[in-house]
Amino acid sequence: MSMENPLGNPAHHAGTDPVAHRTRRLSTETKSASKTTEFFAYLASVVAVLIASMVVGTEDGHADYFRADKAWLYVVILTVGYMISRGLAKSGSREPYDDSH
């Protein structure tokens, strides 16, 4: 008598199939970043800061009080804040896992 199963895989019938012994993931840590509202709020904030820096300029003898270096500093601060918020979101929340992720 052959140990081969109807599908032609002898290892599966013998109980040595490595896929059968793998644990199945039941949850992911969080949603992917592009699916969150904080990602879109971050992008909107960065765009708003850069547009504001471009629009505010020297007019009628007034100095440019929102220069590019200050705008990029705000972008860096926004980025650090976003990274911290993603880290906090990943620290304890769970989302059901399916194979489409």
DSSP file (Angstrom, degrees, kcal/mol; ACC not computed):
  #  RESIDUE AA STRUCTURE BP1 BP2  ACC     N-H-->O    O-->H-N    N-H-->O    O-->H-N    TCO  KAPPA ALPHA  PHI   PSI    X-CA   Y-CA   Z-CA
    1    1 A M              0   0    0      0, 0.0     2,-0.2     0, 0.0     0, 0.0   0.000 360.0 360.0 360.0 133.8    0.0    0.0    0.0
    2    2 A S        -     0   0    0      1,-0.1     0, 0.0     2,-0.1     0, 0.0  -0.535 360.0-143.0 -84.9 148.1    1.3    3.4   -1.0
    3    3 A M        +     0   0    0     -2,-0.2     2,-0.3     2,-0.0    10,-0.2   0.325  66.5 117.5 -87.3   7.1    1.6    6.3    1.4
    4    4 A E        -     0   0    0      9,-0.1    -2,-0.1     8,-0.1     7,-0.0  -0.569  58.6-140.3 -81.0 135.8    0.6    8.7   -1.4
    5    5 A N    >   -     0   0    0      4,-0.3     3,-2.0    -2,-0.3    -1,-0.1  -0.373  34.2 -93.7 -86.1 172.0   -2.6   10.7   -1.0
    6    6 A P  T 3  S+     0   0    0      0, 0.0    -1,-0.1     0, 0.0    -2,-0.1   0.756 124.9  57.8 -60.2 -24.3   -5.0   11.3   -3.9
    7    7 A L  T 3  S-     0   0    0      2,-0.1    -3,-0.0     1,-0.0     0, 0.0   0.554 115.8-114.1 -83.1  -6.9   -3.3   14.7   -4.7
    8    8 A G  S <  S+     0   0    0     -3,-2.0    -4,-0.1     1,-0.2    -1,-0.0   0.654  76.6 125.8  87.3  15.9    0.0   13.0   -5.2
    9    9 A N     >  -     0   0    0      1,-0.2     4,-1.1    -6,-0.0     3,-0.4  -0.873  35.2-175.8-110.8 100.0    1.8   14.5   -2.2
   10   10 A P  H  > S+     0   0    0      0, 0.0     4,-1.5     0, 0.0    -1,-0.2   0.821  80.7  59.4 -66.4 -29.7    3.3   11.7    0.0
   11   11 A A  H  >>S+     0   0    0      1,-0.2     5,-2.2     2,-0.2     4,-0.5   0.862 100.3  56.0 -67.6 -34.9    4.5   14.2    2.7
   12   12 A H  H >45S+     0   0    0     -3,-0.4     3,-0.9     1,-0.2     5,-0.3   0.908 108.2  46.7 -64.7 -41.6    1.0   15.5    3.4
   13   13 A H  H 3<5S+     0   0    0     -4,-1.1    -1,-0.2     1,-0.2    -2,-0.2   0.836 108.4  56.3 -69.4 -32.4   -0.4   12.0    4.1
   14   14 A A  H 3<5S-     0   0    0     -4,-1.5    -1,-0.2   -11,-0.1    -2,-0.2   0.558 115.4-114.7 -78.0  -7.0    2.6   11.2    6.4
   15   15 A G  T <<5S+     0   0    0     -3,-0.9    -3,-0.2    -4,-0.5    -2,-0.1   0.694  87.3 111.2  83.8  19.2    1.9   14.3    8.5
   16   16 A T      < +     0   0    0     -5,-2.2    -4,-0.2    -6,-0.1    -5,-0.1   0.128  32.5 135.6-111.4  20.3    5.1   16.1    7.6
   17   17 A D    >>  -     0   0    0     -6,-0.4     4,-0.8    -5,-0.3     3,-0.6  -0.579  44.9-154.3 -70.5 115.4    3.5   18.9    5.6
   18   18 A P  T 34 S+     0   0    0      0, 0.0     3,-0.4     0, 0.0     4,-0.4   0.806  91.8  57.6 -64.4 -28.4    5.3   22.1    6.8
   19   19 A V  T >4 S+     0   0    0      1,-0.2     3,-0.9     2,-0.2    -2,-0.1   0.853 100.4  57.5 -69.4 -33.4    2.3   24.3    5.8
   20   20 A A  T <4 S+     0   0    0     -3,-0.6    -1,-0.2     1,-0.2    -3,-0.0   0.764 107.1  48.2 -68.5 -24.7    0.0   22.3    8.1
   21   21 A H  T 3< S+     0   0    0     -4,-0.8    -1,-0.2    -3,-0.4     2,-0.2   0.451  85.6 108.7 -96.3  -2.1    2.1   23.0   11.2
   22   22 A R  S <  S-     0   0    0     -3,-0.9     2,-0.2    -4,-0.4    -3,-0.0  -0.549  73.3-119.4 -75.9 138.2    2.5   26.8   10.6
   23   23 A T        -     0   0    0     -2,-0.2     2,-0.4     1,-0.1    -1,-0.1  -0.556  26.5-125.5 -76.9 143.6    0.5   29.0   13.0
   24   24 A R        -     0   0    0     -2,-0.2     2,-0.4     1,-0.0    -1,-0.1  -0.740  18.1-121.3 -92.9 134.5   -2.1   31.2   11.4
   25   25 A R        -     0   0    0     -2,-0.4     3,-0.1     1,-0.2    72,-0.0  -0.595  27.5-179.5 -73.2 129.0   -2.0   34.9   12.0
   26   26 A L        +     0   0    0     -2,-0.4    71,-1.9     1,-0.2     2,-0.3   0.633  63.8  18.2-103.5 -18.9   -5.3   36.1   13.6
   27   27 A S  E     -A   96   0A   0     69,-0.3    -1,-0.2    67,-0.0     2,-0.2  -0.994  60.3-140.7-150.2 155.2   -4.5   39.8   13.9
   28   28 A T  E     -A   95   0A   0     67,-2.9    67,-1.7    -2,-0.3     3,-0.1  -0.583  33.3-112.3-102.4 174.0   -2.2   42.5   12.6
   29   29 A E  S    S-     0   0    0      1,-0.3     2,-0.3    -2,-0.2    -1,-0.1   0.969  82.6 -32.2 -74.9 -51.7   -0.8   45.2   14.7
   30   30 A T  S    S-     0   0    0     64,-0.1    -1,-0.3    65,-0.1    65,-0.1  -0.904  77.4 -68.8-151.3 178.0   -2.7   48.2   13.2
   31   31 A K        -     0   0    0     -2,-0.3     2,-0.1     1,-0.1     5,-0.1  -0.354  65.4 -90.1 -65.6 157.0   -4.2   49.4    9.9
   32   32 A S    >   -     0   0    0      1,-0.1     3,-1.9     3,-0.1     4,-0.2  -0.418  40.5-111.7 -66.9 152.5   -1.6   50.3    7.3
   33   33 A A  G >  S+     0   0    0      1,-0.3     3,-1.5     2,-0.2     6,-0.3   0.828 114.3  58.9 -59.0 -35.9   -0.7   53.9    7.5
   34   34 A S  G 3  S+     0   0    0      1,-0.3    -1,-0.3     5,-0.1    -2,-0.0   0.605 100.0  59.1 -73.6  -8.4   -2.3   54.9    4.3
   35   35 A K  G <  S+     0   0    0     -3,-1.9     2,-0.3     4,-0.0    -1,-0.3   0.380  90.7  91.2 -95.9   3.4   -5.7   53.7    5.5
   36   36 A T  S <> S-     0   0    0     -3,-1.5     4,-1.1    -4,-0.2     3,-0.2  -0.681  73.4-135.2-103.6 153.5   -5.8   56.1    8.5
   37   37 A T  H  > S+     0   0    0     -2,-0.3     4,-2.4     1,-0.2     5,-0.2   0.796 104.3  64.1 -72.5 -28.0   -7.2   59.6    8.9
   38   38 A E  H  > S+     0   0    0      1,-0.2     4,-2.2     2,-0.2    -1,-0.2   0.844  98.4  55.6 -66.0 -30.6   -4.1   60.7   10.7
   39   39 A F  H  > S+     0   0    0     -6,-0.3     4,-2.5    -3,-0.2    -1,-0.2   0.938 110.6  43.5 -63.8 -46.8   -2.0   60.1    7.6
   40   40 A F  H  X S+     0   0    0     -4,-1.1     4,-2.4     2,-0.2    -2,-0.2   0.855 112.9  52.1 -69.9 -33.7   -4.3   62.3    5.5
   41   41 A A  H  X S+     0   0    0     -4,-2.4     4,-2.2     2,-0.2    -1,-0.2   0.892 109.9  50.5 -65.6 -38.7   -4.3   65.0    8.3
   42   42 A Y  H  X S+     0   0    0     -4,-2.2     4,-2.4     2,-0.2    -2,-0.2   0.942 111.4  47.0 -62.7 -48.7   -0.5   64.8    8.3
   43   43 A L  H  X S+     0   0    0     -4,-2.5     4,-2.5     1,-0.2     5,-0.2   0.914 112.3  49.7 -60.9 -43.1   -0.3   65.3    4.5
   44   44 A A  H  X S+     0   0    0     -4,-2.4     4,-2.4     1,-0.2    -1,-0.2   0.891 111.0  50.3 -63.0 -39.5   -2.8   68.2    4.6
   45   45 A S  H  X S+     0   0    0     -4,-2.2     4,-2.4     2,-0.2    -2,-0.2   0.913 110.6  48.6 -65.4 -43.1   -0.8   69.9    7.4
   46   46 A V  H  X S+     0   0    0     -4,-2.4     4,-2.4     2,-0.2     5,-0.2   0.936 113.2  47.0 -63.1 -46.0    2.5   69.6    5.5
   47   47 A V  H  X S+     0   0    0     -4,-2.5     4,-2.6     1,-0.2     5,-0.2   0.913 112.0  51.4 -62.0 -42.0    0.9   70.9    2.3
   48   48 A A  H  X S+     0   0    0     -4,-2.4     4,-2.5     1,-0.2    -1,-0.2   0.902 110.0  48.8 -62.6 -41.7   -0.7   73.8    4.3
   49   49 A V  H  X S+     0   0    0     -4,-2.4     4,-2.2     2,-0.2    -1,-0.2   0.929 113.5  46.3 -64.3 -44.8    2.6   74.8    5.9
   50   50 A L  H  X S+     0   0    0     -4,-2.4     4,-1.7     2,-0.2    -2,-0.2   0.889 114.1  47.4 -68.5 -37.7    4.5   74.8    2.7
   51   51 A I  H  X S+     0   0    0     -4,-2.6     4,-2.5    -5,-0.2     5,-0.2   0.915 111.6  51.1 -67.4 -41.9    1.8   76.8    0.8
   52   52 A A  H  X S+     0   0    0     -4,-2.5     4,-2.5    -5,-0.2    -2,-0.2   0.894 109.4  50.8 -62.0 -39.3    1.6   79.3    3.7
   53   53 A S  H  < S+     0   0    0     -4,-2.2    -1,-0.2     1,-0.2    -2,-0.2   0.875 112.4  46.8 -65.7 -36.1    5.4   79.7    3.6
   54   54 A M  H  < S+     0   0    0     -4,-1.7    -2,-0.2    -5,-0.2    -1,-0.2   0.883 115.3  45.0 -72.5 -38.2    5.2   80.3   -0.1
   55   55 A V  H  < S+     0   0    0     -4,-2.5     2,-0.5    -5,-0.1    -2,-0.2   0.901  98.6  75.3 -75.4 -42.0    2.3   82.8    0.1
   56   56 A V     <  +     0   0    0     -4,-2.5     2,-0.2    -5,-0.2    10,-0.1  -0.597  68.6 138.5 -75.1 122.9    3.6   84.8    3.0
   57   57 A G        -     0   0    0     -2,-0.5     2,-0.5     6,-0.1     8,-0.3  -0.738  57.0 -50.7-146.1-167.2    6.4   87.0    1.7
   58   58 A T        +     0   0    0     -2,-0.2     2,-0.4     6,-0.1     5,-0.2  -0.667  58.6 169.1 -80.1 122.1    7.9   90.5    1.8
   59   59 A E    >   -     0   0    0     -2,-0.5     3,-2.4     3,-0.4    -3,-0.0  -0.999  57.9 -11.7-137.2 137.0    5.2   93.1    1.2
   60   60 A D  T 3  S-     0   0    0     -2,-0.4    -1,-0.1     1,-0.3     3,-0.1   0.832 128.8 -46.8  46.6  45.9    5.4   96.9    1.6
   61   61 A G  T 3  S+     0   0    0      1,-0.3     2,-0.3    -3,-0.0    -1,-0.3   0.476 104.7 130.8  82.4   0.8    8.6   96.9    3.5
   62   62 A H    <   -     0   0    0     -3,-2.4    -3,-0.4     1,-0.1    -1,-0.3  -0.669  59.4-115.1 -87.3 144.0    7.7   94.2    6.0
   63   63 A A        -     0   0    0     -2,-0.3     2,-1.0    -5,-0.2    -4,-0.1  -0.358  32.7 -99.1 -73.3 156.0   10.2   91.4    6.5
   64   64 A D        +     0   0    0      1,-0.2     3,-0.3    -6,-0.1    -6,-0.1  -0.669  43.4 179.6 -75.2 103.6    9.4   87.8    5.4
   65   65 A Y  S    S+     0   0    0     -2,-1.0     2,-0.2    -8,-0.3    -1,-0.2   0.472  71.7  53.2 -92.4  -1.3    8.4   86.4    8.8
   66   66 A F  S    S+     0   0    0    -13,-0.1    -1,-0.2   -10,-0.1   -10,-0.1  -0.569  79.1 174.8-129.1  69.9    7.6   82.9    7.6
   67   67 A R     >  -     0   0    0     -3,-0.3     4,-1.9    -2,-0.2     3,-0.3  -0.137  45.3-102.0 -72.4 169.1   10.7   81.9    5.7
   68   68 A A  H  > S+     0   0    0      1,-0.2     4,-2.7     2,-0.2     5,-0.2   0.853 119.0  57.4 -62.3 -37.8   11.4   78.5    4.2
   69   69 A D  H  > S+     0   0    0      1,-0.2     4,-1.6     2,-0.2    -1,-0.2   0.893 108.8  46.3 -64.0 -37.5   13.7   77.4    7.1
   70   70 A K  H  > S+     0   0    0     -3,-0.3     4,-2.0     2,-0.2    -1,-0.2   0.893 111.8  51.9 -69.5 -39.0   10.9   78.0    9.6
   71   71 A A  H  X S+     0   0    0     -4,-1.9     4,-2.0     1,-0.2    -2,-0.2   0.917 110.2  47.9 -63.1 -43.5    8.4   76.2    7.3
   72   72 A W  H  X S+     0   0    0     -4,-2.7     4,-2.2     1,-0.2    -1,-0.2   0.832 107.5  56.4 -69.3 -30.4   10.7   73.1    7.0
   73   73 A L  H  X S+     0   0    0     -4,-1.6     4,-2.3    -5,-0.2    -1,-0.2   0.918 108.0  48.3 -62.8 -42.1   11.2   73.1   10.8
   74   74 A Y  H  X S+     0   0    0     -4,-2.0     4,-2.5     2,-0.2    -2,-0.2   0.866 109.0  53.3 -65.6 -35.9    7.4   72.9   11.2
   75   75 A V  H  X S+     0   0    0     -4,-2.0     4,-2.3     2,-0.2    -1,-0.2   0.913 109.2  48.8 -64.6 -41.5    7.3   70.1    8.6
   76   76 A V  H  X S+     0   0    0     -4,-2.2     4,-2.5     2,-0.2    -2,-0.2   0.917 111.3  49.6 -63.1 -43.1   10.0   68.2   10.6
   77   77 A I  H  X S+     0   0    0     -4,-2.3     4,-2.4     1,-0.2    -2,-0.2   0.908 111.2  49.4 -62.9 -41.8    8.0   68.7   13.8
   78   78 A L  H  X S+     0   0    0     -4,-2.5     4,-2.5     2,-0.2    -1,-0.2   0.899 110.8  50.8 -61.6 -40.7    4.8   67.5   12.1
   79   79 A T  H  X S+     0   0    0     -4,-2.3     4,-2.6     2,-0.2    -2,-0.2   0.915 110.3  47.9 -64.9 -44.0    6.7   64.4   10.9
   80   80 A V  H  X S+     0   0    0     -4,-2.5     4,-2.4     2,-0.2    -1,-0.2   0.917 112.4  49.9 -63.1 -42.9    8.0   63.6   14.4
   81   81 A G  H  X S+     0   0    0     -4,-2.4     4,-2.3     2,-0.2    -2,-0.2   0.899 111.1  49.2 -61.6 -41.0    4.5   64.0   15.8
   82   82 A Y  H  X S+     0   0    0     -4,-2.5     4,-2.3     2,-0.2    -2,-0.2   0.915 110.7  49.7 -65.2 -42.7    3.1   61.7   13.1
   83   83 A M  H  X S+     0   0    0     -4,-2.6     4,-2.1     1,-0.2    -2,-0.2   0.890 111.3  49.4 -64.7 -38.3    5.8   59.1   13.8
   84   84 A I  H  X S+     0   0    0     -4,-2.4     4,-2.5     2,-0.2    -1,-0.2   0.915 110.3  50.6 -65.4 -42.2    5.1   59.2   17.5
   85   85 A S  H  X S+     0   0    0     -4,-2.3     4,-2.1     1,-0.2    -2,-0.2   0.889 110.9  48.7 -65.3 -37.5    1.3   58.9   16.9
   86   86 A R  H  X S+     0   0    0     -4,-2.3     4,-2.1     2,-0.2    -1,-0.2   0.890 110.7  51.6 -66.8 -38.5    1.9   55.8   14.6
   87   87 A G  H  X S+     0   0    0     -4,-2.1     4,-1.0     2,-0.2    -2,-0.2   0.910 111.1  46.8 -64.0 -42.0    4.2   54.3   17.3
   88   88 A L  H  X S+     0   0    0     -4,-2.5     4,-0.5     1,-0.2     3,-0.3   0.879 111.3  52.1 -66.8 -37.0    1.5   54.8   19.9
   89   89 A A  H  X S+     0   0    0     -4,-2.1     4,-1.0     1,-0.2     3,-0.5   0.870 112.2  46.0 -66.3 -35.6   -1.1   53.3   17.6
   90   90 A K  H  < S+     0   0    0     -4,-2.1    -1,-0.2     1,-0.2    -2,-0.2   0.670  94.7  80.0 -79.4 -16.4    1.0   50.3   17.0
   91   91 A S  H  < S-     0   0    0     -4,-1.0    -1,-0.2    -3,-0.3    -2,-0.2   0.768 116.2  -7.6 -68.8 -25.8    1.9   49.7   20.6
   92   92 A G  H  < S+     0   0    0     -4,-0.5     2,-0.2    -3,-0.5    -1,-0.2   0.541  99.4 101.2-148.2  -8.4   -1.3   48.0   21.7
   93   93 A S     <  -     0   0    0     -4,-1.0     2,-0.3    -5,-0.2    -4,-0.0  -0.543  45.6-160.8 -90.1 154.3   -4.1   47.9   19.2
   94   94 A R        -     0   0    0     -2,-0.2   -65,-0.2   -64,-0.0   -64,-0.1  -0.955   5.5-164.7-130.4 149.6   -5.0   44.9   17.1
   95   95 A E  E     -A   28   0A   0    -67,-1.7   -67,-2.9    -2,-0.3   -65,-0.1  -0.989  37.6 -96.4-130.6 140.1   -7.0   44.5   13.9
   96   96 A P  E     -A   27   0A   0      0, 0.0     2,-0.4     0, 0.0   -69,-0.3  -0.269  43.3-132.0 -56.3 142.7   -8.4   41.3   12.5
   97   97 A Y        +     0   0    0    -71,-1.9     2,-0.3   -69,-0.0    -3,-0.0  -0.807  29.8 168.9-102.4 135.2   -6.1   39.8    9.9
   98   98 A D    >   -     0   0    0     -2,-0.4     3,-1.4     0, 0.0   -72,-0.0  -0.935  47.0-106.2-134.4 165.8   -7.1   38.4    6.6
   99   99 A D  T 3  S+     0   0    0     -2,-0.3    -2,-0.0     1,-0.3     0, 0.0   0.483 104.5  80.1 -73.0  -1.8   -4.9   37.5    3.7
  100  100 A S  T 3         0   0    0      1,-0.2    -1,-0.3     0, 0.0    -3,-0.0   0.541 360.0 360.0 -82.4  -6.0   -5.7   40.6    1.6
  101  101 A H    <         0   0    0     -3,-1.4    -1,-0.2   -69,-0.0    -2,-0.1   0.482 360.0 360.0 -77.7 360.0   -3.3   42.8    3.5
